[in-house]
Amino acid sequence: MLTLYNRIQGRNLDRLAALSDGIFAVAMTLLVLDLHIPSAAQVHSERELLLALGAMGPQWIVYGMSFLTLGIFWAGQQTQLNHIREGNRDLTWINLGFLFAITLMPLSTRLLGEFINLRIAVGIYWLNILIPGVMLYWSWTHAIHADLVKPDMPIEIRKSICRRVLIAQSLYAAGAALCLINTWISIVAPAYMIHVPESFASVERPVILGSNGHIIIQCGGSFMGVPEVAAGSEALQSVPPASM
């Protein structure tokens, strides 16, 4: 009976996607709620208000980076779910582990905002980014090995998703290593690193064209993911990338 239950558990991906959307929405909202504006008792002039807002600079930087990171992870997970035909028990629990790490992002963001010059705070923040990345990669490789991916999905797209997760996590790991040199370099560097994977997509890459000449698939067209795959007998061609 238990084996039968495990076989039917977690088949509906719509429920998983809905749960993910809710958790990401809450996590993103909590980020801005952790931004504490100066109190009226501390500010008595416009100059003091400007100085107080300037003192919040580290919080603004960490907030923007965390919001962007959550957006990247959300897009990556949704891309995977869009290309998986059905779930299973293991895939569900892997994604729950991914979402658990996402719920910790407001906490690690607040910690980094308060102690931005301390390596321990920076290290905890990067660890919080590493864990969901690992879970996301695990989710996709499990879907491939368990034959859960849509059968009409080209092998190039499967590899592209894996490659982008690995590239992103490698760059984040490099950012974490930079905290040994300087915490500010470790934090600012990802602003550039996040755009590096897009440079890999700036060269010519294969796309699938429909009969009307419109692009249906563009391999590696978005960070950590690709657009929806359309079935059909379209021809595989190599054309310049579409503008992002």
C-alpha positions in Angstrom: 0.0 0.0 0.0 2.8 2.4 0.9 4.6 1.6 -2.4 1.4 2.3 -4.4 0.9 5.6 -2.5 4.5 6.7 -3.4 3.9 5.9 -7.0 0.8 8.2 -7.2 2.1 11.0 -5.0 3.2 14.3 -6.5 1.9 13.7 -10.0 0.2 17.1 -10.4 2.7 19.8 -11.2 0.1 22.6 -11.2 -0.2 22.3 -7.4 3.6 22.5 -7.1 3.8 25.5 -9.4 1.0 27.3 -7.4 2.8 26.6 -4.1 6.1 27.9 -5.6 4.4 31.1 -6.9 3.0 31.8 -3.4 6.3 31.2 -1.6 8.3 33.4 -4.0 5.7 36.2 -3.7 5.9 36.1 0.1 9.7 35.9 0.1 10.0 38.9 -2.3 7.5 40.9 -0.2 9.4 40.2 3.0 12.5 41.6 1.5 11.1 45.1 1.2 9.4 44.8 4.6 12.9 44.4 6.1 13.9 47.8 4.9 13.5 50.1 7.9 13.2 53.8 7.1 14.5 56.4 9.6 12.2 57.4 12.4 10.8 60.9 12.7 12.6 61.3 16.0 16.0 60.9 14.2 15.3 63.3 11.3 14.7 67.0 11.7 15.7 68.4 8.3 16.0 67.3 4.7 19.7 67.1 5.0 19.4 64.6 7.9 16.8 62.6 5.9 19.2 62.4 2.9 22.0 61.3 5.2 19.8 58.7 6.8 18.7 57.3 3.5 22.3 57.2 2.3 23.2 55.2 5.4 20.7 52.6 4.2 22.8 52.1 1.1 23.9 48.6 2.1 20.4 47.5 2.7 19.2 48.8 -0.7 22.1 47.0 -2.5 21.4 43.7 -0.7 17.6 44.1 -1.3 18.1 44.6 -5.0 20.5 41.7 -5.4 18.2 39.4 -3.4 15.1 40.4 -5.4 16.9 39.7 -8.6 18.3 36.4 -7.4 14.8 35.3 -6.3 13.5 36.3 -9.8 16.2 34.2 -11.4 15.4 31.1 -9.3 11.7 31.5 -9.9 12.2 31.7 -13.7 14.5 28.7 -13.5 12.1 26.5 -11.6 9.1 27.6 -13.8 11.2 26.8 -16.9 11.8 23.3 -15.6 8.2 22.7 -14.6 7.0 23.8 -18.1 9.1 21.1 -19.7 8.2 18.3 -17.3 5.2 16.2 -18.4 4.4 15.0 -14.9 5.9 14.8 -11.4 6.6 12.1 -8.9 7.2 11.8 -5.2 11.0 12.4 -5.4 10.6 15.4 -7.7 8.1 16.9 -5.3 10.3 16.6 -2.3 13.3 17.9 -4.1 11.4 21.0 -5.1 10.1 21.4 -1.5 13.8 21.4 -0.4 14.4 24.1 -3.0 11.5 26.1 -1.7 12.7 25.7 1.9 16.0 27.4 0.9 14.0 30.2 -0.8 12.0 30.9 2.4 15.4 31.6 4.2 16.4 34.3 1.7 14.7 37.2 3.6 16.6 36.1 6.8 20.0 35.9 5.1 19.3 39.1 3.3 18.5 40.9 6.6 21.6 39.4 8.2 23.8 40.6 5.3 22.2 44.1 5.4 23.0 44.5 9.1 26.6 43.0 9.0 27.7 43.6 5.4 31.3 44.0 6.4 31.6 40.6 8.2 32.6 37.5 6.2 30.4 35.2 8.2 27.3 37.2 7.1 28.4 37.1 3.5 29.2 33.4 3.7 25.8 32.6 5.1 24.2 34.6 2.3 26.1 32.9 -0.4 25.3 29.5 1.1 21.7 30.4 1.0 22.1 31.0 -2.7 24.1 27.8 -3.3 21.5 25.5 -1.7 18.6 26.3 -4.0 20.9 26.2 -7.0 22.0 22.7 -6.1 18.4 21.7 -5.5 17.3 23.1 -8.9 20.1 21.2 -10.7 19.1 18.0 -8.8 15.5 18.5 -9.8 16.3 18.7 -13.5 18.7 15.8 -13.5 16.2 13.7 -11.6 13.5 14.6 -14.1 15.7 13.5 -17.0 16.8 10.2 -15.4 13.2 9.4 -14.3 11.9 10.1 -17.8 9.6 12.9 -16.6 10.6 15.4 -19.3 8.3 15.9 -22.2 9.2 13.5 -25.0 9.2 16.2 -27.7 11.9 18.2 -26.0 15.2 18.4 -28.0 18.3 17.1 -26.3 19.9 20.5 -26.9 17.4 22.2 -24.7 17.9 19.6 -21.9 21.6 20.3 -21.9 21.1 24.0 -22.1 19.1 24.1 -18.9 21.7 22.0 -17.0 24.5 24.2 -18.4 22.9 27.4 -17.3 22.4 26.2 -13.8 26.0 25.1 -13.6 27.3 28.4 -15.0 25.2 30.5 -12.6 26.3 28.5 -9.6 29.9 28.6 -10.6 29.8 32.4 -10.8 28.0 32.7 -7.5 30.7 30.4 -6.0 33.3 32.7 -7.4 31.5 35.6 -5.7 31.5 33.8 -2.4 35.3 33.1 -2.7 35.9 36.9 -3.2 34.7 37.5 0.4 38.1 36.2 1.5 39.5 39.3 -0.2 36.9 41.9 0.4 33.2 41.6 1.4 32.2 44.5 -0.8 33.8 43.0 -3.9 32.0 39.7 -3.1 28.7 41.5 -3.0 29.1 43.9 -6.0 30.7 41.3 -8.3 27.5 39.3 -8.9 25.9 42.4 -10.5 28.3 41.7 -13.3 28.3 38.0 -12.9 24.6 37.7 -13.4 25.0 39.0 -16.9 27.9 36.9 -17.8 25.8 33.8 -18.7 23.9 35.9 -21.2 27.2 36.5 -23.0 27.3 32.8 -23.7 24.0 33.3 -25.5 25.2 36.3 -27.5 26.8 34.2 -30.2 24.9 32.3 -32.9 22.9 29.4 -31.6 20.4 27.0 -32.9 16.7 27.9 -33.0 13.7 26.1 -34.4 11.6 28.1 -36.9 7.9 27.6 -37.6 6.4 27.6 -41.0 5.6 31.3 -40.6 9.2 32.1 -40.0 8.7 33.0 -36.3 11.1 31.7 -33.7 9.5 28.9 -31.7 12.6 27.7 -29.8 15.7 29.7 -29.0 18.2 27.6 -27.1 19.5 29.4 -24.1 17.3 32.5 -24.7 16.9 33.3 -21.0 18.9 33.0 -17.9 18.8 29.5 -16.3 16.0 28.5 -18.7 14.5 28.5 -22.2 11.2 29.3 -23.8 8.4 26.8 -24.2 9.1 23.9 -26.6 6.6 23.5 -29.4 6.2 20.1 -31.1 6.2 19.8 -34.9 8.4 19.1 -37.9 10.2 22.5 -37.9 13.7 22.6 -39.4 16.7 23.2 -37.1 18.6 26.2 -38.3 21.4 28.4 -37.1 20.5 32.1 -37.1 21.6 35.2 -35.1 20.0 35.5 -31.7 16.9 37.5 -31.2 17.3 40.7 -29.2 16.8 40.2 -25.5 
